[in-house]
C-alpha cells in the first residue's frame, strides 16, 4: 500500500500541476524523460522493498537463528500438509523473490493506470483492490472462485500461504501447482506492462 501511494503520482504529476506542456515540449520529454519515470518507479519499489525485507530478516533471524533452514517445510506445524518438496530456506527465498515480483507488478499496474488516467487518486485504488478485495472473497464454498483468487497478484505477496494450499491447475492436459504459474505469469505480464506504460505516456496529448 505504501508503494502504491508513492508510485501513483509519478505519471500524473505534470497533469495535476498543469506542467504537462512544459514536460512534453522539452527535448527529451517524449522519450528519455518517460523512461526516467519508469526507472524512478522501479528504484522506489526496489529500494524500499529490499530495505524492509533486509531489516525484517535481520530481526527475525537474529532473534530466532537459522537452525532448521535445511529441513523440509512439512516439518513445521503450519506446513505439514504442503505438497511442495522444498526446504525452509527455499521457502524463504520463494517468499522474498515472489513478494518482490508481486510488488513490481502491482506498482507497475498502478503507474499504468496513472499514465492512462492522469489521476493519482484513481491509480492508488489499484493496489487497494488487489490486496484487500481478495481477502473478503476468499474461503468461499465456490471452487471456481477459489481457483481464480489463487491466481490474483496478491498471492505473490503471501507465498508462505500459497505453498500450503492445494491449488492445482490443469493446462493442456498437464497438472501444475500454483507457484510456478504465478511466477511465470506475472513475470511475463510485468515485461509487457513496462513498454505499454512508455508508449501510452509518450503519446499523451497536451491540452491548454
Backbone torsions as a table, in degrees:
resi	resn	phi	psi	omega
1	UNK	NA	-41.0	178.8
2	UNK	-62.7	-44.2	178.7
3	UNK	-62.8	-35.3	177.9
4	UNK	-62.6	-43.4	178.7
5	UNK	-64.9	-38.8	-177.8
6	UNK	-70.8	-33.3	-175.4
7	UNK	-93.4	-14.5	-173.6
8	UNK	-64.4	-28.9	-176.1
9	UNK	-98.0	1.7	-176.6
10	UNK	-61.6	-39.9	-176.2
11	UNK	-103.4	-3.3	-179.9
12	UNK	-110.8	-6.4	-175.1
13	UNK	-57.6	-46.7	-178.1
14	UNK	-61.9	-38.0	-178.5
15	UNK	-72.9	-35.2	178.9
16	UNK	-72.5	-32.1	179.3
17	UNK	-91.5	2.8	-179.1
18	UNK	59.8	32.8	179.7
19	UNK	-110.0	14.0	-176.9
20	UNK	-64.8	-34.1	179.4
21	UNK	-64.2	-39.1	178.2
22	UNK	-67.9	-42.0	-178.2
23	UNK	-61.6	-49.2	-174.9
24	UNK	-78.3	-18.2	178.6
25	UNK	-85.7	-9.7	177.9
26	UNK	-72.1	163.1	-172.3
27	UNK	-60.5	-41.7	-179.0
28	UNK	-105.8	19.1	-173.9
29	UNK	-60.6	-30.4	-176.3
30	UNK	-110.4	14.1	176.3
31	UNK	-139.4	-82.2	-176.2
32	UNK	-64.7	-33.4	-179.8
33	UNK	-66.2	-36.5	178.4
34	UNK	-68.4	-43.8	177.0
35	UNK	-62.8	-33.8	178.2
36	UNK	-62.5	-36.3	176.9
37	UNK	-66.7	-42.9	178.2
38	UNK	-60.8	-44.8	179.8
39	UNK	-65.3	-37.2	178.8
40	UNK	-61.1	-43.0	177.6
41	UNK	-62.3	-42.9	179.9
42	UNK	-64.8	-39.5	180.0
43	UNK	-66.4	-42.6	178.9
44	UNK	-60.3	-48.2	-178.9
45	UNK	-62.0	-48.2	-176.5
46	UNK	-63.3	-48.0	-176.1
47	UNK	-63.2	-49.0	-176.9
48	UNK	-69.3	-43.1	-177.8
49	UNK	-61.1	-51.0	-176.0
50	UNK	-71.7	-28.8	175.8
51	UNK	-65.5	-44.6	179.6
52	UNK	-66.7	-44.0	-179.0
53	UNK	-65.7	-38.5	178.2
54	UNK	-65.1	-43.3	178.5
55	UNK	-63.3	-45.5	-179.8
56	UNK	-62.8	-43.3	-179.1
57	UNK	-64.0	-43.6	-179.9
58	UNK	-62.7	-39.9	-179.8
59	UNK	-67.7	-48.5	-176.4
60	UNK	-67.5	-51.0	-178.0
61	UNK	-71.3	-29.4	177.6
62	UNK	-66.9	-32.6	-179.0
63	UNK	-87.9	-45.3	-173.5
64	UNK	-94.9	-19.1	-177.8
65	UNK	82.9	179.7	-177.0
66	UNK	-114.5	12.4	177.7
67	UNK	-60.9	136.3	179.8
68	UNK	90.5	5.7	-178.8
69	UNK	-62.5	-32.8	-178.0
70	UNK	-92.5	5.0	176.7
71	UNK	-80.3	148.2	176.5
72	UNK	-64.5	150.4	-176.8
73	UNK	-65.3	-18.3	178.2
74	UNK	-69.2	-13.9	-179.5
75	UNK	-77.5	-15.4	178.2
76	UNK	-88.8	157.1	-175.8
77	UNK	-63.0	-36.2	-176.1
78	UNK	-86.2	-14.2	-176.0
79	UNK	-113.1	15.7	-173.6
80	UNK	-63.7	-25.8	-176.8
81	UNK	-103.0	10.0	-178.3
82	UNK	-67.2	144.7	179.5
83	UNK	-95.1	1.2	-176.4
84	UNK	-92.8	132.6	-179.2
85	UNK	-92.6	72.9	-179.1
86	UNK	-135.2	162.2	177.9
87	UNK	-92.6	172.7	177.7
88	UNK	-62.9	-37.5	178.3
89	UNK	-65.6	-41.3	178.3
90	UNK	-67.1	-35.6	176.2
91	UNK	-64.1	-40.6	178.8
92	UNK	-61.2	-46.1	178.6
93	UNK	-60.9	-41.0	178.9
94	UNK	-63.4	-41.4	179.8
95	UNK	-64.3	-46.4	-176.6
96	UNK	-67.2	-49.2	-178.5
97	UNK	-69.9	-37.8	176.8
98	UNK	-64.1	-40.3	178.0
99	UNK	-64.4	-39.4	178.9
100	UNK	-65.7	-44.2	178.1
101	UNK	-63.4	-40.5	178.6
102	UNK	-63.9	-41.3	178.4
103	UNK	-65.8	-42.4	178.1
104	UNK	-60.2	-43.8	-178.3
105	UNK	-65.7	-49.5	-175.4
106	UNK	-67.0	-36.9	179.3
107	UNK	-75.8	-29.4	173.2
108	UNK	-66.2	-38.3	176.1
109	UNK	-65.2	-38.2	176.5
110	UNK	-61.6	-44.4	179.1
111	UNK	-67.4	-33.0	176.9
112	UNK	-64.2	-44.7	177.6
113	UNK	-64.3	-39.6	178.6
114	UNK	-62.8	-42.6	179.5
115	UNK	-67.7	-34.1	-177.0
116	UNK	-78.9	-40.7	-173.0
117	UNK	-98.5	-15.1	-175.3
118	UNK	62.1	25.7	-177.8
119	UNK	-132.8	121.5	176.7
120	UNK	-75.3	-25.6	179.2
121	UNK	-65.9	-46.5	178.3
122	UNK	-66.6	-40.3	-177.1
123	UNK	-64.1	-37.7	-175.9
124	UNK	-71.3	-14.2	177.1
125	UNK	-72.0	-25.5	-175.6
126	UNK	-57.3	-56.1	179.3
127	UNK	-63.0	-32.2	178.1
128	UNK	-61.3	-44.7	-179.4
129	UNK	-63.3	-48.1	-174.6
130	UNK	-74.9	-22.8	-178.8
131	UNK	-90.4	-42.9	-172.1
132	UNK	-99.8	-34.5	-177.3
133	UNK	-60.4	-44.4	179.2
134	UNK	-59.8	-29.7	-179.1
135	UNK	-67.6	-26.7	177.6
136	UNK	-79.5	-22.6	-177.3
137	UNK	-99.5	-14.7	-176.5
138	UNK	-71.1	159.1	177.9
139	UNK	80.6	13.4	179.2
140	UNK	-77.9	170.1	-179.9
141	UNK	-91.4	10.2	-179.5
142	UNK	-97.6	107.4	-177.3
143	UNK	-57.6	-41.3	-178.3
144	UNK	-63.7	-42.5	179.2
145	UNK	-63.6	-41.4	178.5
146	UNK	-64.3	-35.1	177.5
147	UNK	-64.6	-42.8	179.6
148	UNK	-66.0	-45.1	179.3
149	UNK	-61.3	-30.0	-179.8
150	UNK	-71.0	-7.4	-179.9
151	UNK	-115.7	4.9	178.8
152	UNK	-75.3	155.9	-174.3
153	UNK	-61.7	-21.6	178.1
154	UNK	-63.1	-22.7	178.9
155	UNK	-65.5	-27.4	178.0
156	UNK	-65.6	-26.4	-178.1
157	UNK	-86.8	-4.5	179.9
158	UNK	-137.4	54.9	179.7
159	UNK	-62.0	-26.1	178.2
160	UNK	-63.4	-25.8	176.1
161	UNK	-89.8	-34.3	-178.4
162	UNK	-61.1	-40.5	-178.1
163	UNK	-70.7	-8.8	179.2
164	UNK	-100.6	-7.1	-179.2
165	UNK	-92.3	157.4	177.3
166	UNK	-98.9	45.2	179.6
167	UNK	-82.8	110.9	179.0
168	UNK	-120.6	144.4	-177.1
169	UNK	-131.8	136.2	179.1
170	UNK	-99.7	120.5	179.6
171	UNK	-129.7	118.0	179.3
172	UNK	61.3	33.3	179.1
173	UNK	83.4	-0.5	178.9
174	UNK	-113.9	146.4	-177.5
175	UNK	-100.1	130.2	-179.4
176	UNK	-124.4	150.4	172.4
177	UNK	-79.5	166.6	-175.3
178	UNK	-70.5	-36.4	-173.1
179	UNK	-59.0	-53.7	179.3
180	UNK	-62.6	-34.0	177.9
181	UNK	-64.3	-44.1	179.9
182	UNK	-62.0	-48.7	-175.6
183	UNK	-64.7	-46.8	-178.5
184	UNK	-66.9	-45.0	-176.5
185	UNK	-62.4	-47.9	-175.7
186	UNK	-78.2	-21.5	171.8
187	UNK	-66.8	-43.8	178.9
188	UNK	-66.2	-44.9	-179.6
189	UNK	-62.5	-38.3	178.6
190	UNK	-63.2	-42.9	179.2
191	UNK	-65.5	-27.3	178.8
192	UNK	-82.4	-34.0	-175.9
193	UNK	-69.2	-41.2	-174.8
194	UNK	-57.1	-51.5	177.4
195	UNK	-65.6	-28.9	177.2
196	UNK	-64.2	-43.1	176.8
197	UNK	-57.2	-45.6	-178.1
198	UNK	-60.8	-49.5	-175.6
199	UNK	-70.4	-33.4	178.1
200	UNK	-66.9	-46.6	-173.5
201	UNK	-74.4	-35.9	-177.7
202	UNK	-72.7	-16.5	-179.8
203	UNK	-101.6	13.3	179.8
204	UNK	-63.2	143.3	175.5
205	UNK	-85.4	145.8	178.8
206	UNK	-101.5	122.1	-179.8
207	UNK	-113.5	142.0	177.4
208	UNK	-85.7	NA	NA
